[in-house]
Amino acid sequence: MRERMLAGDLYRGADPELDAEMRQAMVLTKAFNDSDPRDPAGRRALLEQLLGTIGDEVDLRPPLHVDYGSHLHIGDRTFVNFGLMALDVAPIRIGTDVLIGPNVQLLTPTHPIHPEPRRAKWEAALPITIGDNVWIGGMAVICPGVTIGANSIIGAGAVVTKDVPADVVAVGNPARVIRSVYDE
């Protein structure tokens, strides 16, 4: 099932190998979320164990919630405010100098539209990519398969269901582009 999951194919999450990976992520996530803010080196070490990659000078504020952690990649100098939920069934790639507001959700899982495979617990996932120097406002939701271009801004509470090009401001539900970041 792990190979199917990583290939983006339908898979069942109730798999012993996947379950073991998720449990390990839960242990590391709990340790990070409970860690002492006066011990930045210890917190960094936990994130290095949990995440796929973490850049230099990343400031990630707990609580953090992940499925696996190992599919989450965060670039240099990125700031992640409290309450990030990164369901990283597929890869989530966050660029450099990104700002992520509180309670943002990055959701890669998808489920079949037809009810029978859904009832049979089949699921899949699509990756999320966030370009460099993006700002995502608090409580925004980024849906499976979305790419957000460099320098763009996602408004607070936006639900991003489709790709957002570089250098724009997108807001609303579903999110839509309202202007360039260079408009005065």
C-alpha positions as CSV (number, residue, x, y, z in Angstrom):
1,M,0.0,0.0,0.0
2,R,2.9,2.4,0.7
3,E,4.1,2.1,-2.9
4,R,0.6,2.8,-4.2
5,M,0.2,5.8,-1.9
6,L,3.5,7.3,-2.9
7,A,2.7,6.8,-6.6
8,G,-0.6,8.7,-6.2
9,D,-2.7,5.6,-6.8
10,L,-5.7,4.5,-4.7
11,Y,-4.6,2.7,-1.6
12,R,-5.9,1.7,1.8
13,G,-4.6,3.6,4.8
14,A,-5.3,0.6,7.1
15,D,-1.9,-1.0,6.3
16,P,0.5,-2.2,9.0
17,E,3.5,-0.4,7.5
18,L,1.7,2.9,7.0
19,D,0.2,2.6,10.5
20,A,3.7,2.1,12.0
21,E,5.0,5.2,10.2
22,M,2.0,7.3,11.3
23,R,2.5,6.2,14.9
24,Q,6.1,7.1,14.9
25,A,5.1,10.6,13.5
26,M,2.6,10.9,16.3
27,V,5.3,10.2,18.9
28,L,7.7,12.8,17.4
29,T,4.9,15.3,16.9
30,K,3.8,15.0,20.5
31,A,7.4,15.4,21.6
32,F,7.8,18.6,19.5
33,N,4.4,20.0,20.6
34,D,5.3,19.4,24.3
35,S,8.9,20.6,23.9
36,D,10.4,23.5,25.9
37,P,10.6,26.7,23.8
38,R,13.8,27.6,25.8
39,D,15.4,24.6,24.0
40,P,15.6,25.5,20.4
41,A,18.3,23.0,19.6
42,G,16.2,20.1,21.1
43,R,13.1,21.3,19.1
44,R,15.2,21.5,15.9
45,A,16.5,17.9,16.5
46,L,12.9,16.7,16.8
47,L,11.9,18.4,13.6
48,E,14.9,17.0,11.8
49,Q,13.8,13.5,12.9
50,L,10.1,14.1,11.9
51,L,10.2,16.1,8.7
52,G,11.5,15.1,5.3
53,T,13.7,18.2,5.2
54,I,13.9,21.4,7.1
55,G,15.9,24.4,6.0
56,D,18.0,26.8,8.0
57,E,16.4,29.4,10.3
58,V,13.0,27.9,10.1
59,D,10.6,29.0,12.9
60,L,7.8,26.5,13.3
61,R,5.5,27.1,16.3
62,P,3.6,24.2,17.9
63,P,1.2,22.7,17.8
64,L,2.0,20.9,14.5
65,H,-0.1,18.1,13.1
66,V,1.1,15.7,10.4
67,D,0.2,12.3,9.0
68,Y,3.8,11.2,8.3
69,G,6.0,14.2,8.6
70,S,8.6,12.6,6.3
71,H,6.7,13.9,3.2
72,L,6.8,17.6,4.5
73,H,9.7,19.7,3.2
74,I,10.3,23.3,4.5
75,G,12.7,25.8,3.0
76,D,15.1,28.2,4.6
77,R,13.9,31.1,6.7
78,T,10.2,30.0,6.6
79,F,7.9,31.0,9.5
80,V,5.0,28.8,10.4
81,N,2.7,30.1,13.0
82,F,0.7,28.1,15.6
83,G,-1.5,25.1,14.5
84,L,-0.3,24.0,11.1
85,M,-2.1,20.9,9.9
86,A,-0.1,19.3,7.1
87,L,-1.7,16.0,6.0
88,D,1.4,14.9,4.1
89,V,0.2,11.7,2.5
90,A,1.7,13.1,-0.7
91,P,4.7,15.4,-0.6
92,I,4.2,19.0,0.6
93,R,7.0,21.3,-0.5
94,I,7.2,24.7,1.1
95,G,9.7,27.1,-0.4
96,T,12.1,29.6,1.2
97,D,11.0,32.8,3.0
98,V,7.4,31.6,3.3
99,L,5.0,33.0,5.9
100,I,2.3,30.7,7.1
101,G,-0.4,32.1,9.4
102,P,-2.1,30.3,12.3
103,N,-4.3,27.2,11.8
104,V,-3.5,26.8,8.1
105,Q,-4.4,23.4,6.6
106,L,-2.3,21.8,3.8
107,L,-4.4,18.8,2.8
108,T,-3.0,16.2,0.3
109,P,-5.5,13.3,0.8
110,T,-8.4,12.8,-1.7
111,H,-11.2,10.2,-1.8
112,P,-13.1,8.7,-4.7
113,I,-16.3,10.4,-5.8
114,H,-18.1,7.1,-6.3
115,P,-19.5,5.9,-3.0
116,E,-18.5,2.2,-3.3
117,P,-14.7,2.6,-3.3
118,R,-15.1,5.3,-0.6
119,R,-17.0,2.9,1.5
120,A,-14.3,0.3,0.9
121,K,-11.8,2.8,2.4
122,W,-9.8,3.5,-0.8
123,E,-8.1,6.9,-0.9
124,A,-5.3,8.7,-2.7
125,A,-3.3,11.9,-2.4
126,L,-1.9,14.7,-4.6
127,P,1.1,16.8,-3.7
128,I,1.1,20.5,-2.7
129,T,3.8,22.9,-3.7
130,I,4.2,26.4,-2.2
131,G,6.7,28.7,-4.0
132,D,9.3,31.0,-2.4
133,N,8.3,34.1,-0.6
134,V,4.6,33.1,-0.4
135,W,2.4,34.5,2.4
136,I,-0.6,32.3,3.5
137,G,-3.1,34.0,5.8
138,G,-4.5,32.4,8.9
139,M,-7.0,29.6,8.6
140,A,-6.5,29.2,4.8
141,V,-7.0,25.7,3.4
142,I,-4.8,24.5,0.6
143,C,-6.4,21.5,-1.2
144,P,-4.8,18.4,-2.8
145,G,-2.7,19.0,-6.0
146,V,-2.4,22.8,-5.6
147,T,0.7,24.8,-6.5
148,I,1.1,28.3,-5.3
149,G,3.5,30.5,-7.3
150,A,6.3,32.5,-5.9
151,N,5.6,35.8,-4.1
152,S,1.8,35.2,-4.0
153,I,-0.5,36.0,-1.1
154,I,-3.3,33.7,0.0
155,G,-5.9,35.7,2.1
156,A,-7.0,34.6,5.5
157,G,-9.7,31.9,5.4
158,A,-9.2,31.3,1.7
159,V,-9.9,27.8,0.3
160,V,-7.5,27.2,-2.5
161,T,-8.8,24.5,-4.8
162,K,-6.8,25.3,-8.0
163,D,-3.3,26.4,-8.8
164,V,-2.4,30.1,-8.0
165,P,0.1,31.8,-10.3
166,A,3.1,33.7,-9.1
167,D,2.9,37.3,-8.0
168,V,-0.8,37.5,-7.2
169,V,-3.2,37.9,-4.3
170,A,-5.9,35.2,-4.1
171,V,-8.9,35.3,-1.6
172,G,-12.2,33.7,-0.9
173,N,-13.9,30.3,-1.1
174,P,-13.0,29.1,-3.6
175,A,-10.0,31.3,-3.8
176,R,-9.8,33.5,-6.8
177,V,-7.1,36.0,-8.0
178,I,-8.1,39.6,-7.3
179,R,-4.9,41.5,-8.2
180,S,-1.2,41.4,-8.8
181,V,1.1,41.9,-5.8
182,Y,2.6,44.8,-7.7
183,D,-0.6,46.8,-8.1
184,E,-0.7,49.9,-5.9
